[in-house]
Amino acid sequence: MLSAYPLWLRAPLSLFAAGALCHLFTPPVRQLALRLGAVDRPGGRRVNRRPVPRMGGLALSAAFLAAAPLFCAADGPLLGLLCGALLIAALGAADDLLDLRPGLKLLGQLAAAAPALKGGIVLRSVSLPSGESLALPPALAAGLTLLWLVACTNAVNLIDGLDGLAVGVSALGSLSMLLVALSLSAPAVAVLLAALTGACLGFLPYNRSPAQIFMGDAGSQFLGFALGALSVMGLLKFHALVSFFVPLLALSVPLADTLFAVLRRLRRGQSPFRADRGHIHHRLLDLGLSQKQAVAVLYGASSLQGLTAVLLAGTDALSRALCLLPALALGLAVWLCALRGGEG
């Protein structure tokens, strides 16, 4: 069994296997999307200037689901993750084909989270500044975990608006959490994060500008769900306050964009599920940046936040504070700069 191999071998093998599989799966998935008519055409909030097939997330999820079990021993959390990821990818594919209503999508996301919770992927305690941990009642633990999984799922979905943006940001977030998992001695989660990173990198050549295929909801929801679940499995379970900030920093770009989108829509008296053109990438385009420049800015922000997360996990308390402050300042600066682009 490959799961018996040492971590230093399993992690890179998992990354390369998932990357190769995703690169191999993407062209036939592209042909399938064209055959089914799952194509994004120019107009509205879309920034693509020509029709582009979507549903590329099927290649992403298939590569991860095929590679991950090869390098990890089967247990409750792994099976819960794989079942939930399969359900969320199927939900996303259905949305790519049928344009599901927001309420139905939310119900589907909650249903996909159920196997993860059943498998033991639950935030059972929270860390206090004193260093102690506070055990949560089972109902509250399940509710907070559901909220986190749904938030991450929709965060990556909402930021998927430019060529290569969501998959690149997800790769950077996954890579930074992989490095932290290695430093915290969470080998199973590290191998899974390596597979997720590899799948993203295998898809990126087809998705970077000008994109040959979009990941669609099948990919964005899968990536958000997987990142959220893996952060609970490998980071949030540690009884240290720093472990709470690591996934928040690693996923800060999509999470902050989602938070501002919800607040913006509520302030206008609109449904939080109503689509608009006020996301961070739209604001950067309104400032005059090209697609590639806007993606580069957000890649840079994600990289620095991810680096901060890695540094935060392995240093003393004073150094952690010194890492956290500039990270928060950077995130605020990027959004304030984008907000100057108007209310769009």
Secondary structure, 3 states (H helix, E strand, C coil): CHHHCCHHHHHHHHHHHHHHHHHHHHHHHHHHHHHHCCEECCECCECCCCCEECCCHHHHHHHHHHHHHHHCCCCHHHHHHHHHHHHHHHHHHHHHHHCCCHHHHHHHHHHHHHHHHHCCCCCCEEECCCCCEEECCHHHHHHHHHHHHHHHHHHHHHHCCCCCHHHHHHHHHHHHHHHHHHHCCCHHHHHHHHHHHHHHHHHHHHHCCCCCCCCHHHHHHHHHHHHHHHHHHHHHCCCCHHHHHHHHHHCHHHHHHHHHHHHHHHHCCCCCCCCCCCCHHHHHHHCCCCHHHHHHHHHHHHHHHHHHHHHHHCCCHHHHHHHHHHHHHHHHHHHHHHHCCCCC
